Amino acid sequence: MRCGQVANFKTNSNIPIEKFAIAINSNLKKSILIKSAEEVDEKFHSRLSCKKKTYRYIIDNSKMRNSYL
């Protein structure tokens, strides 16, 4: 399970920001969840503006595939 992923996009939607996560979640698979939405400065970029990145590599050498990875 991944936590803390941030994404950004521009929209001309009339949906109030307080209702945005609910509106998006109603159209997503249950395995994907938007926890919150907020307006940010026009210069913000989810990849380039981050302050910290953590990479985690998992190598599974077992004969049986692990469904939890």
PyMOL CGO cylinders between C-alpha atoms (Angstrom):
from pymol import cmd
from pymol.cgo import CYLINDER

trace = [
    CYLINDER, 0.00, 0.00, 0.00, 1.32, 3.44, -0.88, 0.3, 1, 1, 1, 1, 1, 1,
    CYLINDER, 1.32, 3.44, -0.88, 0.61, 6.51, 1.18, 0.3, 1, 1, 1, 1, 1, 1,
    CYLINDER, 0.61, 6.51, 1.18, 1.22, 10.18, 0.72, 0.3, 1, 1, 1, 1, 1, 1,
    CYLINDER, 1.22, 10.18, 0.72, 1.14, 10.39, -3.07, 0.3, 1, 1, 1, 1, 1, 1,
    CYLINDER, 1.14, 10.39, -3.07, 0.51, 13.90, -4.38, 0.3, 1, 1, 1, 1, 1, 1,
    CYLINDER, 0.51, 13.90, -4.38, -0.81, 14.84, -7.80, 0.3, 1, 1, 1, 1, 1, 1,
    CYLINDER, -0.81, 14.84, -7.80, -1.73, 18.14, -9.36, 0.3, 1, 1, 1, 1, 1, 1,
    CYLINDER, -1.73, 18.14, -9.36, -3.76, 19.26, -12.34, 0.3, 1, 1, 1, 1, 1, 1,
    CYLINDER, -3.76, 19.26, -12.34, -5.53, 22.33, -13.68, 0.3, 1, 1, 1, 1, 1, 1,
    CYLINDER, -5.53, 22.33, -13.68, -9.31, 22.36, -13.99, 0.3, 1, 1, 1, 1, 1, 1,
    CYLINDER, -9.31, 22.36, -13.99, -12.15, 24.71, -14.78, 0.3, 1, 1, 1, 1, 1, 1,
    CYLINDER, -12.15, 24.71, -14.78, -14.54, 22.66, -12.63, 0.3, 1, 1, 1, 1, 1, 1,
    CYLINDER, -14.54, 22.66, -12.63, -17.32, 24.40, -10.72, 0.3, 1, 1, 1, 1, 1, 1,
    CYLINDER, -17.32, 24.40, -10.72, -17.14, 21.81, -7.91, 0.3, 1, 1, 1, 1, 1, 1,
    CYLINDER, -17.14, 21.81, -7.91, -16.22, 23.51, -4.60, 0.3, 1, 1, 1, 1, 1, 1,
    CYLINDER, -16.22, 23.51, -4.60, -12.79, 22.43, -3.33, 0.3, 1, 1, 1, 1, 1, 1,
    CYLINDER, -12.79, 22.43, -3.33, -14.38, 21.01, -0.13, 0.3, 1, 1, 1, 1, 1, 1,
    CYLINDER, -14.38, 21.01, -0.13, -16.37, 18.54, -2.29, 0.3, 1, 1, 1, 1, 1, 1,
    CYLINDER, -16.37, 18.54, -2.29, -13.66, 17.77, -4.82, 0.3, 1, 1, 1, 1, 1, 1,
    CYLINDER, -13.66, 17.77, -4.82, -12.26, 14.59, -3.19, 0.3, 1, 1, 1, 1, 1, 1,
    CYLINDER, -12.26, 14.59, -3.19, -15.78, 13.17, -2.79, 0.3, 1, 1, 1, 1, 1, 1,
    CYLINDER, -15.78, 13.17, -2.79, -16.60, 13.91, -6.43, 0.3, 1, 1, 1, 1, 1, 1,
    CYLINDER, -16.60, 13.91, -6.43, -13.40, 12.28, -7.71, 0.3, 1, 1, 1, 1, 1, 1,
    CYLINDER, -13.40, 12.28, -7.71, -13.72, 9.25, -5.41, 0.3, 1, 1, 1, 1, 1, 1,
    CYLINDER, -13.72, 9.25, -5.41, -17.22, 8.54, -6.73, 0.3, 1, 1, 1, 1, 1, 1,
    CYLINDER, -17.22, 8.54, -6.73, -15.62, 7.79, -10.12, 0.3, 1, 1, 1, 1, 1, 1,
    CYLINDER, -15.62, 7.79, -10.12, -12.58, 5.78, -8.96, 0.3, 1, 1, 1, 1, 1, 1,
    CYLINDER, -12.58, 5.78, -8.96, -12.01, 2.11, -8.20, 0.3, 1, 1, 1, 1, 1, 1,
    CYLINDER, -12.01, 2.11, -8.20, -12.35, 1.27, -4.50, 0.3, 1, 1, 1, 1, 1, 1,
    CYLINDER, -12.35, 1.27, -4.50, -8.60, 0.50, -4.38, 0.3, 1, 1, 1, 1, 1, 1,
    CYLINDER, -8.60, 0.50, -4.38, -7.81, 4.17, -5.10, 0.3, 1, 1, 1, 1, 1, 1,
    CYLINDER, -7.81, 4.17, -5.10, -8.77, 6.92, -2.64, 0.3, 1, 1, 1, 1, 1, 1,
    CYLINDER, -8.77, 6.92, -2.64, -8.36, 10.68, -2.73, 0.3, 1, 1, 1, 1, 1, 1,
    CYLINDER, -8.36, 10.68, -2.73, -7.95, 11.77, 0.90, 0.3, 1, 1, 1, 1, 1, 1,
    CYLINDER, -7.95, 11.77, 0.90, -8.06, 15.51, 0.35, 0.3, 1, 1, 1, 1, 1, 1,
    CYLINDER, -8.06, 15.51, 0.35, -7.92, 18.25, -2.24, 0.3, 1, 1, 1, 1, 1, 1,
    CYLINDER, -7.92, 18.25, -2.24, -6.66, 21.79, -1.97, 0.3, 1, 1, 1, 1, 1, 1,
    CYLINDER, -6.66, 21.79, -1.97, -5.93, 24.72, -4.22, 0.3, 1, 1, 1, 1, 1, 1,
    CYLINDER, -5.93, 24.72, -4.22, -2.23, 25.48, -4.64, 0.3, 1, 1, 1, 1, 1, 1,
    CYLINDER, -2.23, 25.48, -4.64, -0.14, 28.19, -6.21, 0.3, 1, 1, 1, 1, 1, 1,
    CYLINDER, -0.14, 28.19, -6.21, 0.01, 28.12, -10.00, 0.3, 1, 1, 1, 1, 1, 1,
    CYLINDER, 0.01, 28.12, -10.00, 3.78, 27.41, -9.78, 0.3, 1, 1, 1, 1, 1, 1,
    CYLINDER, 3.78, 27.41, -9.78, 3.33, 24.23, -7.71, 0.3, 1, 1, 1, 1, 1, 1,
    CYLINDER, 3.33, 24.23, -7.71, 4.35, 20.98, -9.39, 0.3, 1, 1, 1, 1, 1, 1,
    CYLINDER, 4.35, 20.98, -9.39, 3.79, 17.70, -7.53, 0.3, 1, 1, 1, 1, 1, 1,
    CYLINDER, 3.79, 17.70, -7.53, 7.08, 16.18, -8.67, 0.3, 1, 1, 1, 1, 1, 1,
    CYLINDER, 7.08, 16.18, -8.67, 9.35, 19.20, -8.89, 0.3, 1, 1, 1, 1, 1, 1,
    CYLINDER, 9.35, 19.20, -8.89, 8.12, 21.02, -5.75, 0.3, 1, 1, 1, 1, 1, 1,
    CYLINDER, 8.12, 21.02, -5.75, 8.48, 18.10, -3.33, 0.3, 1, 1, 1, 1, 1, 1,
    CYLINDER, 8.48, 18.10, -3.33, 10.86, 18.43, -0.38, 0.3, 1, 1, 1, 1, 1, 1,
    CYLINDER, 10.86, 18.43, -0.38, 11.64, 14.74, 0.09, 0.3, 1, 1, 1, 1, 1, 1,
    CYLINDER, 11.64, 14.74, 0.09, 11.41, 11.52, -1.90, 0.3, 1, 1, 1, 1, 1, 1,
    CYLINDER, 11.41, 11.52, -1.90, 11.64, 7.99, -0.60, 0.3, 1, 1, 1, 1, 1, 1,
    CYLINDER, 11.64, 7.99, -0.60, 12.30, 5.07, -2.91, 0.3, 1, 1, 1, 1, 1, 1,
    CYLINDER, 12.30, 5.07, -2.91, 11.68, 1.49, -1.85, 0.3, 1, 1, 1, 1, 1, 1,
    CYLINDER, 11.68, 1.49, -1.85, 12.77, -1.42, -4.02, 0.3, 1, 1, 1, 1, 1, 1,
    CYLINDER, 12.77, -1.42, -4.02, 11.52, -4.93, -3.30, 0.3, 1, 1, 1, 1, 1, 1,
    CYLINDER, 11.52, -4.93, -3.30, 13.08, -7.91, -5.03, 0.3, 1, 1, 1, 1, 1, 1,
    CYLINDER, 13.08, -7.91, -5.03, 11.06, -11.07, -4.68, 0.3, 1, 1, 1, 1, 1, 1,
    CYLINDER, 11.06, -11.07, -4.68, 13.16, -14.12, -5.55, 0.3, 1, 1, 1, 1, 1, 1,
    CYLINDER, 13.16, -14.12, -5.55, 10.64, -16.67, -4.32, 0.3, 1, 1, 1, 1, 1, 1,
    CYLINDER, 10.64, -16.67, -4.32, 9.17, -19.30, -6.62, 0.3, 1, 1, 1, 1, 1, 1,
    CYLINDER, 9.17, -19.30, -6.62, 5.62, -18.32, -5.66, 0.3, 1, 1, 1, 1, 1, 1,
    CYLINDER, 5.62, -18.32, -5.66, 4.54, -14.77, -6.33, 0.3, 1, 1, 1, 1, 1, 1,
    CYLINDER, 4.54, -14.77, -6.33, 3.66, -12.76, -3.22, 0.3, 1, 1, 1, 1, 1, 1,
    CYLINDER, 3.66, -12.76, -3.22, 0.27, -11.08, -3.58, 0.3, 1, 1, 1, 1, 1, 1,
    CYLINDER, 0.27, -11.08, -3.58, 1.06, -8.56, -0.81, 0.3, 1, 1, 1, 1, 1, 1,
    CYLINDER, 1.06, -8.56, -0.81, 3.87, -6.73, -2.69, 0.3, 1, 1, 1, 1, 1, 1,
]
cmd.load_cgo(trace, "trace")
